[in-house]
Amino acid sequence: GNYCDARVPYAPASSPSIDISSVTNKSLVLSWVVPVSGGEPITGYRVLVSTGGDLGPFEEQVADSGSTVTSEEITGLLGDTDYAFQVQAINAIGFGDLSSSSAVVRTAPIVPAAPDFAPEIVELGQYWAVVKLGAPPYDGGAAIL
């Protein structure tokens, strides 16, 4: 006989894992596996971020990618900072379950700018010199030692 599959569509399941690559001092790339769609096509992804040493609450980084691409370049990050991410698929029914948190990743340190002046030789000996240096115009966000 004839029968009808009357399952009700639901929001997507969570992505099983998040990979992080191409980490710089300002950006990184997230990629994830497509979750079970829940019967309706996935239309986009929401990305959440947690930052800092204690990794506080997750906050929205990307509201809706508007794409089925399973990667996202995250820009505007701070150098030498810990980050963790979660991803949430979206379909016509709504937001799916949040993925587990990604591994914590630290962005690369920020390198100070080069000094914009010539060093000044204050004293010169046969095997030594005293050189006067000034601070660079930008310290890279950390004290120069």
N, C-alpha and C positions, 0 to 999 in steps of 0.2 A: 503494500500500500504506500500511499503518499503520506509524508509527514513533513513538518516544518521545524526548523531549528529556531526556537524562540528565545535564545539566550539574550539577555539584556546587556548592551555594551556598557563598559565601565571605564574609569580613568586608567591610564597606563600603570604598569607595575614599575618598580624602581630599577634603575640601571645597576647591574651587578658590580661594576667597578669603574673607577676613574683613573686614567693614566695622565701623568704630567710630564711635559717635555719642553724643550727650547726655553729653558729658564734663563732670563737675563736680570738686570737690576731694575727693569721697568715692566716686564711682561713675561708671560708664559703661555703655553698651549695646553688646554685640557682636551682629552678625548675619552669617549665612553662607548659602551656596547649598547645597541638598541634594545630597550626593554620590550616586554610583551605589551602590545598596543591596547589591549582591552576591547578589541572588536571594532574600534574606530581608528582610522589612520592617525599617526602622530603628526602634529602640525608644527611643533617647535619644542624648545627646551628652555627651562629656567635654571639659572646658575646662581648659587649662593656662596658667599665667602665668609670665612672667619679669619681674623688676623691677630697678630701679637703673640707674645710669649705664652700667655695663658689660653690663647685661642678661645675668645669669648663667644657670644652668640653668633649664629650665622645670619648674614644680612644679604639682601638681594643685590647681585652684581649685574645680571642680565635678566630683565623681566620676562622676555619671550624672544628667543632667537628668530622666530618666524621662519625657521628652516628645519629640514629633517637631517641636516648635516650633523654628524656626531662628534664635532670638535668645535672649540671656540678659543680664539686668541683673547686672553685677558690682558688689558693694557692699563696704564696708569698706576701700577703698583709701586710701592716704596722699596728701595734697595735694602738689603740685609735685614729682611723682615720675614717672619714665619707666616705661612698661609695654609689653609685647608679649604676644600671645596665640597659642595654637594650639588647634584644635578637632579632635576625633576622634569619628566616628560609631560607634554601637554597634548591633549586631543580634544575633540568636540565635546566630550563629557566634562572635561576639566583638567585639573592638575593631578598627576599621578603621585605615587609615593616618592618620598625623598630617597636618594641613594644613600648608602653609608658614606661617611666622611672619607675623603681622599687621604692619602698619606700627607703628613705635614711636610711642606717644602719651604726652604729658605731662599729668597731671591738673592741674587749676587750682590756683593757690596758695591757701593758707588765709589768710583775712583775720583780723587780730587782733581781739579783743573791744574794745568801746568802754570807755574808762575809766569806772570806777564812782564818780567823785568830781568835784567842781567844781574847775577850775583856780584857783590862788591868785595874786592880783596882788601881787608883791613890791615893785615900784617902778613909778611912773607918771610919765612926762614929757609935755610938750605933744604930741609926735609919736611917742612910743615907750612901750613898757611891757615890764617884765620879768615873765614869768609862770612860775610853778612848776607843773610837771606831774609826775605820778607815772606809773609803768608800768601798763598795763592788766592785769587779772587773768590774761589768757592772751595770749601773744605770737604765736599763729598757727603756731607751730612754727619760727619764724625770728627772728633778732635784729631788734629795732626800732632803726632808725637815727635 
